[in-house]
Amino acid sequence: MTDQNLPAMPANALPDEAAMKDWAELLVQRARAEGVELTGDGGLLTGLVRQVLQTGLEVEMTEHLGYERNAAEGRGSGNSRNGTTPKRVTTEIGQVDLNVPRDRAGTFDPVTIPKHQRRLDGLSGNVISLYAKGLTTGEIQAHLEEIYDTTVSRETISKITATLRVATRSSRT
């Protein structure tokens, strides 16, 4: 499914509710026209949840190591990326397959999908919902801390949403 006709989302701001609604309607129309289910294996929502979770894991690894993937400053840093481990998690919309990044020192402890957790009871859906409703990074941070007792920095939330917007935009071209 290509995204050439989807409305553009500003790179520096969360989309407003009307823009997100238009975007969602177009995605659903195109999914139906192309025979793509909304949920389940290969489904539209499953793919969106997977992208959000995978992006969160990648952003966390970058913050943990202190440098971007393939960056020169990572050479000789004492710790680096060391591939991924496949992981299947169960969400409200079905099972999602992820590739959890590893570091050589074995010190990466992700918050997006904590180690040994195989079930996401509402977290992924709430992150997508909060993002879609246009909440600020501070509001998303406060919500996650209040509801899930999980501390995620505003910077991490901002990087996740920025990376997700870039991924969404690049899939349109």
C-alpha positions as CSV (number, residue, x, y, z in Angstrom):
1,M,0.0,0.0,0.0
2,T,1.5,3.4,-1.0
3,D,0.7,6.7,0.7
4,Q,1.1,9.2,-2.2
5,N,-2.3,10.8,-1.7
6,L,-2.3,11.1,2.0
7,P,-2.4,14.6,3.5
8,A,1.0,15.9,4.6
9,M,1.7,16.1,8.3
10,P,3.9,18.9,9.5
11,A,7.4,17.7,10.5
12,N,7.5,19.9,13.6
13,A,4.1,19.5,15.1
14,L,1.6,16.9,16.0
15,P,-1.3,16.7,13.6
16,D,-4.5,18.3,14.6
17,E,-7.6,16.2,15.0
18,A,-9.1,17.1,11.7
19,A,-5.9,16.3,9.7
20,M,-5.5,13.0,11.6
21,K,-9.2,12.1,10.8
22,D,-8.6,12.9,7.1
23,W,-5.5,10.8,7.1
24,A,-7.2,7.9,8.9
25,E,-10.2,8.0,6.5
26,L,-7.9,7.9,3.5
27,L,-5.9,5.0,4.9
28,V,-9.1,3.0,5.7
29,Q,-10.5,3.7,2.2
30,R,-7.3,2.6,0.5
31,A,-6.9,-0.5,2.7
32,R,-10.4,-1.5,1.8
33,A,-9.8,-0.8,-1.9
34,E,-6.7,-2.9,-1.8
35,G,-8.2,-5.7,0.3
36,V,-6.1,-5.0,3.4
37,E,-7.7,-5.9,6.7
38,L,-7.7,-3.3,9.5
39,T,-6.4,-5.8,12.1
40,G,-4.7,-9.2,12.1
41,D,-1.6,-10.3,10.2
42,G,-0.7,-7.7,7.7
43,G,-3.5,-5.4,8.8
44,L,-3.4,-1.7,8.7
45,L,-3.6,-1.1,12.5
46,T,-1.3,-3.9,13.2
47,G,1.3,-2.4,10.9
48,L,0.8,1.0,12.5
49,V,1.2,-0.4,16.0
50,R,4.3,-2.3,14.9
51,Q,5.9,0.8,13.4
52,V,5.2,2.9,16.6
53,L,6.7,0.2,18.9
54,Q,9.7,-0.5,16.6
55,T,10.4,3.2,16.3
56,G,10.2,3.5,20.1
57,L,12.7,0.7,20.6
58,E,15.1,2.2,18.0
59,V,14.9,5.7,19.6
60,E,15.5,4.2,23.0
61,M,18.6,2.4,21.8
62,T,20.0,5.6,20.2
63,E,19.5,7.4,23.5
64,H,21.0,4.5,25.5
65,L,24.2,4.5,23.3
66,G,24.3,8.3,22.8
67,Y,24.7,8.2,19.0
68,E,22.7,7.5,15.9
69,R,23.0,4.2,13.9
70,N,26.2,4.1,11.9
71,A,27.5,7.4,13.4
72,A,31.3,7.8,13.4
73,E,31.3,8.8,17.1
74,G,30.1,5.3,18.0
75,R,33.3,3.7,16.8
76,G,35.4,2.7,19.8
77,S,32.8,3.9,22.2
78,G,32.9,0.8,24.3
79,N,29.3,-0.2,23.5
80,S,27.5,-0.5,20.2
81,R,24.5,-2.1,18.6
82,N,24.7,-5.8,18.3
83,G,21.8,-6.9,16.1
84,T,18.3,-7.6,17.2
85,T,16.3,-10.3,18.8
86,P,12.8,-11.2,17.4
87,K,10.0,-10.8,19.8
88,R,6.2,-11.3,19.4
89,V,4.0,-9.3,21.7
90,T,0.2,-9.4,22.1
91,T,-1.6,-6.1,21.8
92,E,-5.3,-5.2,21.9
93,I,-5.4,-5.6,18.1
94,G,-3.5,-8.9,17.8
95,Q,0.1,-10.2,17.8
96,V,2.9,-7.9,16.6
97,D,6.3,-9.1,15.6
98,L,9.2,-6.8,16.6
99,N,13.0,-6.8,16.3
100,V,14.3,-5.7,19.7
101,P,17.7,-4.1,19.4
102,R,20.7,-5.4,21.5
103,D,23.9,-3.7,22.6
104,R,27.2,-5.4,23.0
105,A,27.4,-4.7,26.7
106,G,24.0,-6.2,27.3
107,T,22.9,-3.0,29.3
108,F,20.0,-2.0,27.1
109,D,16.8,-2.1,29.1
110,P,13.9,-0.9,26.9
111,V,10.9,0.9,28.4
112,T,8.7,0.7,25.2
113,I,8.6,-3.1,25.6
114,P,10.2,-4.1,28.9
115,K,12.3,-7.3,28.9
116,H,10.3,-10.4,29.4
117,Q,7.0,-8.7,28.7
118,R,4.9,-10.3,26.0
119,R,1.6,-8.5,26.5
120,L,0.8,-4.9,26.1
121,D,-2.4,-4.2,27.8
122,G,-3.4,-0.8,26.4
123,L,0.0,0.9,26.2
124,S,0.4,0.8,22.5
125,G,-3.2,1.8,21.8
126,N,-3.0,4.7,24.2
127,V,0.3,6.1,22.8
128,I,-1.2,6.0,19.3
129,S,-4.4,7.6,20.6
130,L,-2.6,10.3,22.5
131,Y,-0.4,11.1,19.5
132,A,-3.5,11.2,17.2
133,K,-5.3,13.6,19.5
134,G,-2.5,16.0,19.3
135,L,-1.3,15.9,23.0
136,T,2.0,17.6,23.7
137,T,5.0,15.6,24.7
138,G,4.6,16.8,28.3
139,E,0.9,15.7,28.4
140,I,1.9,12.3,26.9
141,Q,4.7,12.0,29.4
142,A,2.4,12.8,32.4
143,H,-0.3,10.4,31.1
144,L,2.2,7.5,30.8
145,E,3.6,8.2,34.2
146,E,0.2,8.5,35.9
147,I,-1.5,5.5,34.2
148,Y,1.5,3.1,33.7
149,D,3.9,4.3,36.3
150,T,6.5,4.5,33.5
151,T,8.8,7.4,33.1
152,V,9.6,8.4,29.5
153,S,11.4,11.6,28.8
154,R,9.8,14.4,26.7
155,E,12.8,14.2,24.5
156,T,12.2,10.4,23.9
157,I,8.5,11.0,23.1
158,S,9.4,13.8,20.8
159,K,12.0,11.7,19.0
160,I,9.5,8.8,18.6
161,T,6.8,11.0,17.1
162,A,9.3,12.8,14.9
163,T,10.7,9.5,13.6
164,L,7.2,8.1,13.1
165,R,6.3,11.2,11.1
166,V,9.4,10.8,8.9
167,A,8.6,7.1,8.4
168,T,5.1,7.9,7.5
169,R,6.2,10.7,5.1
170,S,8.9,8.5,3.4
171,S,6.4,5.7,2.8
172,R,4.3,8.2,0.8
173,T,7.0,8.8,-1.8
